């Protein structure tokens, strides 16, 4: 039975073999951990789907390959282990003229017994117009891996940028793949940013009154995040086109609101675990769900399903004191909201008896959206409705 690279996330199209738990020729029981696979979003243990013998491993540790690639073969009980014939070296009768081979591969060196480039490596070479002969391969039999190409790109970018007081810190796996994801998002979507100030007095009237009891009961603070998430879900119900993705020349408007919440991994990267059907939850339910997923993310115990199916993303850099943040859209979604620091500020309050100055908790909500999917007026109306819900809701009933 062929063991294939699994799909470990809606936007993930490749994975890296972190470790093999079995060697060729060893017996494997169904459900026993066979290998570890890592992506930019999650590290996952892959169990054996059947019992048998691990008859071959096709992808060594450290290599990155596309989803669907055959990683290994398990021969089940009663089956015959078939030895695959080694790939013959090209001779005079099979040799292909170099110019024709390169032309046929879109400007890249052809796959051969000498390089056997993975699709991910070939794509990087083409995107960055690189000559494979300048890259030292560290894979099996000198094969050039995806990591080799990324290291080469990083080395070129940093050449000449260092001085005697500089420290060179190579990107780790999460940072490298996150960078690729962010660049791809900016290249894919025409980003537009709109911001709006929001008065959080109505939220604080409930949050502060429940804060002490909440911490005593749950062991963590009651933040603004679940209140904004609840208001966000209500606003999305009225402006559903922000809860969508683009497929070719069509907009797929999602019926479920699956809210992805960006979680910082102690400054070592971030992930966005998904709360499914968030619109069906109260403020207190959202708070508990976010805390649970955040704890799992920081302990590296999220599973692949925790990161799948997000339809809208909420980012919260506010605890670091930011004013507003132009967040990058989490593909294939079409919008993302950043909630930044909420601080006391002087606010002009209008009334029939005249204007007055009051001190209110105020924060900026920043909405980045894909201009292919919606226009500025639609996003502005959505933001205005979100502001009204936060400022005017009876939060005791929503809690």
C-alpha positions in Angstrom: 0.0 0.0 0.0 1.3 3.4 -1.0 1.7 6.0 1.9 1.0 9.4 0.5 1.8 12.9 1.7 -1.5 14.0 3.4 -3.3 17.3 3.0 -2.7 19.0 6.4 -4.5 22.2 5.8 -6.8 23.9 3.4 -4.0 26.1 2.0 -1.1 23.7 2.5 0.2 22.0 -0.6 3.4 20.4 0.7 5.0 18.9 3.8 8.4 18.1 5.2 9.4 14.7 6.5 10.5 15.4 10.1 11.2 11.8 11.2 10.6 8.2 10.3 9.7 6.0 13.3 10.3 2.8 11.3 13.1 1.4 9.1 12.7 -0.5 5.9 12.1 -4.1 6.6 10.5 -3.5 10.0 7.0 -4.7 10.9 4.3 -2.1 11.4 1.0 -2.4 13.2 -2.1 -0.5 12.0 -2.4 2.7 14.0 1.2 2.7 15.1 3.1 6.0 14.5 4.9 5.7 11.2 6.4 9.2 10.6 6.2 12.8 11.5 5.2 15.5 9.0 5.7 19.2 9.4 4.2 22.2 7.6 4.3 25.9 8.3 1.1 25.4 10.4 1.4 22.1 12.2 3.5 19.1 13.1 1.6 15.9 12.8 2.2 12.2 13.5 1.0 10.0 10.7 -0.1 6.5 11.8 0.2 3.4 9.7 -3.1 2.7 7.8 -2.5 -1.1 7.7 -0.4 -3.7 9.4 2.5 -5.2 7.4 6.1 -4.5 6.6 7.6 -1.2 5.6 9.0 -2.4 2.3 10.4 0.9 1.0 10.9 4.6 1.9 10.8 7.0 -1.0 11.3 10.3 0.7 14.0 10.7 3.4 13.9 12.9 6.5 14.3 16.6 5.7 12.8 16.5 2.2 9.8 18.6 1.4 7.3 17.2 -1.2 3.9 18.0 -2.6 0.6 16.6 -1.2 -0.1 13.2 -2.8 3.6 12.2 -3.2 4.3 8.6 -2.4 6.3 8.6 0.8 6.7 4.9 1.4 5.2 1.5 0.7 3.8 -0.9 3.3 3.3 -4.5 2.2 0.4 -6.0 3.9 0.1 -9.5 5.3 0.1 -12.1 2.5 1.4 -9.6 -0.1 4.7 -10.0 -1.8 7.4 -7.4 -1.3 8.4 -6.1 -4.7 11.9 -4.7 -5.2 11.8 -1.7 -7.6 14.5 -1.8 -10.2 17.1 1.0 -9.9 16.6 3.8 -12.4 19.2 3.3 -15.2 21.7 5.9 -15.9 21.2 7.6 -19.2 23.5 6.2 -22.0 24.1 7.2 -25.5 20.9 5.6 -26.7 18.7 7.3 -24.0 20.5 10.7 -23.7 18.4 13.8 -24.3 20.1 16.9 -25.7 20.5 19.3 -22.8 18.9 22.3 -24.7 15.8 20.2 -25.5 15.5 18.9 -22.0 15.7 22.3 -20.4 13.2 23.8 -22.9 10.7 21.0 -22.2 10.9 21.6 -18.5 10.1 25.3 -18.7 13.7 26.5 -18.3 14.6 24.1 -15.4 17.0 21.2 -15.5 15.1 18.0 -16.3 14.5 15.3 -13.7 17.1 12.6 -13.9 18.8 10.0 -11.8 21.3 12.6 -10.9 19.0 15.3 -9.4 15.4 13.9 -9.1 14.0 17.3 -8.1 10.8 17.5 -6.2 7.9 19.6 -7.5 8.5 22.1 -4.7 12.2 22.5 -5.6 11.4 22.9 -9.2 8.9 25.6 -8.5 11.3 27.5 -6.3 14.0 27.3 -8.9 11.7 28.7 -11.5 10.2 31.5 -9.3 13.7 32.8 -8.3 15.4 32.1 -11.7 18.1 30.0 -10.1 20.7 27.7 -11.7 20.7 24.4 -9.9 24.4 23.9 -10.6 25.2 26.7 -8.1 23.3 25.0 -5.2 25.0 22.3 -3.1 22.6 19.4 -2.4 22.4 17.9 1.1 19.7 15.3 0.4 20.2 11.6 -0.3 22.9 11.0 -3.0 23.5 14.8 -3.2 20.0 15.6 -4.1 19.0 19.3 -3.9 16.2 19.7 -1.3 13.7 22.5 -0.8 15.7 23.6 2.2 18.9 23.8 0.2 17.1 26.2 -2.3 15.7 28.3 0.6 19.2 28.5 2.2 20.7 29.6 -1.1 18.1 32.3 -1.6 18.6 33.6 2.0 22.4 33.6 1.5 22.1 35.6 -1.7 19.8 38.1 -0.1 22.0 38.7 2.9 25.3 38.8 1.0 27.0 42.1 1.6 24.4 43.2 4.2 26.5 42.1 7.2 29.1 44.2 9.1 31.4 43.4 12.0 28.7 43.9 14.6 25.9 42.0 12.8 24.5 38.6 13.9 23.2 36.3 11.2 20.2 34.3 12.4 18.9 31.8 9.8 15.2 31.6 9.5 13.7 28.4 11.1 11.2 26.3 9.2 8.1 28.1 10.5 9.5 31.5 9.7 10.5 30.5 6.2 7.2 29.0 5.2 5.3 31.8 6.9 7.3 34.3 4.8 6.4 32.4 1.6 2.7 32.3 2.6 2.7 36.1 3.3 4.5 37.0 0.0 2.1 34.7 -1.9 -0.9 36.4 -0.2 0.3 39.9 -1.2 1.0 38.8 -4.7 -2.5 37.1 -5.0 -4.8 39.7 -3.4 -5.0 43.5 -4.0 -5.0 44.5 -0.3 -7.0 47.5 0.9 -7.0 48.8 4.5 -9.8 50.6 6.3 -9.8 51.6 9.9 -12.4 52.9 12.4 -12.2 54.1 16.0 -14.6 52.3 18.4 -15.7 53.2 21.9 -15.6 50.1 24.1 -17.5 51.6 27.1 -20.5 49.3 26.7 -18.1 46.3 26.6 -16.3 47.5 29.7 -19.5 47.9 31.7 -19.8 44.1 31.5 -16.2 43.0 31.2 -15.0 44.9 34.2 -17.9 43.8 36.4 -17.2 40.1 35.6 -13.4 40.3 35.5 -12.5 39.2 39.1 -15.1 36.4 39.2 -14.0 35.2 35.7 -10.3 35.0 36.7 -11.1 33.2 39.9 -13.3 30.6 38.1 -11.2 30.1 34.9 -7.7 31.1 35.9 -7.1 33.7 33.1 -8.2 37.2 32.2 -11.4 38.1 30.4 -10.1 40.1 27.5 -11.8 42.2 24.8 -11.1 39.5 22.2 -14.3 37.3 22.7 -16.5 40.5 22.8 -15.1 41.6 19.4 -15.4 38.1 18.0 -19.1 38.0 19.0 -19.7 41.4 17.4 -17.8 40.3 14.4 -20.0 37.2 13.8 -23.1 39.3 14.1 -21.8 41.9 11.6 -20.7 39.1 9.2 -24.3 37.8 9.2 -25.4 41.1 7.7 -22.4 41.5 5.4 -21.7 37.8 4.3 -19.4 38.7 1.4 -16.5 39.3 3.8 -16.8 35.7 4.9 -15.8 34.2 1.6 -13.0 32.9 -0.6 -12.2 33.4 -4.3 -12.3 30.4 -6.7 -11.2 31.4 -10.2 -13.6 34.1 -11.3 -16.3 33.3 -8.7 -16.8 34.3 -5.0 -17.6 31.5 -2.7 -19.7 32.9 0.2 -19.5 30.6 3.1 -22.7 29.7 5.1 -20.7 28.8 8.2 -18.7 31.4 10.2 -15.5 29.5 11.1 -13.3 32.1 12.9 -9.5 31.8 12.8 -7.8 33.5 15.6 -4.1 34.4 15.1 -1.9 33.0 18.0 1.6 34.2 18.6 4.1 31.4 19.5 6.3 33.4 21.8 7.7 35.5 18.9 8.7 32.3 17.1 5.9 32.4 14.5 2.2 32.3 14.6 -0.7 30.0 13.8 -4.5 30.6 13.3 -6.5 27.8 14.9 -10.2 27.7 13.8 -13.3 28.0 16.0 -16.1 26.4 13.9 -19.6 27.9 13.9 -18.4 30.8 16.1 -21.6 32.6 15.5 -23.5 30.0 17.5 -21.4 30.8 20.6 -21.8 33.3 23.4 -19.0 35.6 24.6 -18.1 33.3 27.5 -18.1 30.2 25.2 -15.8 32.0 22.7 -13.5 33.1 25.5 -13.1 29.5 26.7 -12.6 28.2 23.2 -10.0 30.8 22.3 -8.1 30.1 25.5 -8.1 26.3 24.9 -6.9 26.6 21.3 -4.3 29.2 22.3 -2.9 26.9 25.0 -2.8 24.0 22.5 -1.0 26.1 19.9 1.7 27.2 22.4 2.2 23.6 23.6 2.4 22.4 20.0 -0.5 20.0 20.5 -2.8 21.3 17.8 -3.9 18.7 15.2 -4.4 19.3 11.5 -8.2 19.7 11.8 -7.7 22.6 14.2 -6.2 24.7 11.4 -8.6 23.7 8.6 -11.7 25.4 7.2 -11.3 29.0 8.5 -13.5 31.5 6.7 -12.4 34.8 8.4 -9.4 35.7 10.5 -9.2 37.9 13.6 -5.8 39.1 14.7 -5.1 40.7 18.1 -1.8 42.5 18.5 -3.5 45.0 20.9 -1.8 43.5 24.1 1.5 44.9 22.7 0.1 48.4 22.5 -0.3 48.8 18.7 -2.4 51.7 17.3 -3.5 49.9 14.1 -2.2 47.0 12.1 -2.5 46.4 8.3 -2.8 42.6 8.6 -2.1 40.4 5.6 -5.1 38.3 4.4 -5.0 34.6 5.3 -5.5 32.9 1.9 -7.9 31.8 0.5 -10.0 34.1 2.7 -10.8 37.6 1.5 -10.6 39.6 4.6 -8.9 39.9 8.1 -9.6 42.1 11.1 -6.9 43.5 13.4 -8.0 44.7 16.8 -5.3 46.9 18.3 -4.7 48.4 21.7 -7.8 49.8 23.6 -6.7 52.7 25.7 -8.5 55.5 27.6 -8.7 58.6 25.4 -10.6 61.9 25.5 -13.8 61.7 23.5 -16.3 64.4 22.4 -19.8 63.3 23.6 -22.7 65.0 21.9 -26.0 65.6 23.7 -29.0 67.8 23.6 -27.5 70.0 26.3 -24.3 70.4 24.3 -20.9 68.7 23.7 -18.7 67.5 26.5 -15.3 65.8 26.8 -15.3 62.4 28.5 -12.6 59.8 29.0 -13.5 56.5 27.2 -11.8 53.2 26.3 -11.2 53.6 22.6 -9.5 51.2 20.1 -9.0 51.1 16.4 -10.3 48.2 14.3 -8.4 47.7 11.0 -10.0 45.8 8.2 -7.8 44.4 5.3 -9.8 43.1 2.4 -9.3 41.7 -1.1 -10.5 44.3 -3.6 -11.3 41.5 -6.0 -14.1 40.3 -3.7 -15.6 43.4 -2.3 -15.4 47.2 -2.7 -14.5 49.9 -0.3 -18.2 50.9 0.3 -19.1 47.4 1.3 -16.2 47.1 3.7 -16.9 50.5 5.2 -20.5 49.6 5.8 -19.4 46.3 7.4 -17.0 48.2 9.7 -19.6 50.7 10.6 -22.0 48.0 11.5 -19.4 46.2 13.6 -18.7 49.5 15.4 -22.4 50.0 16.2 -22.7 46.4 17.5 -19.8 46.9 19.9 -20.9 50.3 21.1 -24.7 49.6 21.4 -25.1 45.9 22.3 -26.6 44.8 25.6 -23.5 42.8 26.5 -25.0 41.1 29.6 -27.4 39.3 27.3 -24.6 38.4 24.9 -22.3 37.0 27.6 
